[in-house]
Amino acid sequence: MITTGAKRKTMMLQQHMNRAREAFRLPEPRHWLEALVLFGVYVMITTPVMIATDMFTFQPRFDTTLLTIAVIAFIAPALGEELVFRVILQPEPGQDHQQRRRMVRQSLFWVRIVLSLILFLLWHPAQIWLGLPTAQPMFAEPVFLGAAGLMAVACTISYQRSASIWPAISAHWALVVGMKALFV
């Protein structure tokens, strides 16, 4: 006999699985365009700041390791981080108007958004402290964390507007590969 607690856990797991499945649907073309503009603005703002503060030095490299980096970057950080910090931790996009208004009024919507952004920021220096192989010293630098925070906001806007995780994954992946290809 299944207990009430076990039923509740099973239902919650099923809800999370359904939500993840929904998040992987392809967005409409207008959402891709919105994301492209959003991330273009992000790059135009952050790149000069990162160069001016000596976080990045322009030094293009296109070698065989870049292909390996591109494959790995798709899985972690792009897919993994966006799945956790957008799909799992944030409110579900596209909820009906009354439900969303009720959540906003109760502040749950914004609490979950802000919590996911804070955890995304804390995750970067935590990678250093945990000794993860992809961690880099710049992950603890305030300028980098500011840029990561802006990226998190851009990914959040994109996810909440499109109800698809693909624009955020694509932008996160392109950012990491672009950084590795163009800067040291």
Salt bridges, closest charged atoms under 4 A:
GLU28 OE1 - ARG30 NE 3.17
GLU34 OE2 - ARG30 NH1 3.87
GLU34 OE2 - ARG161 NH2 2.75
GLU81 OE1 - HIS124 NE2 3.77
GLU81 OE1 - HIS172 NE2 3.43
GLU82 OE1 - ARG86 NE 2.70
GLU82 OE2 - HIS172 ND1 2.58
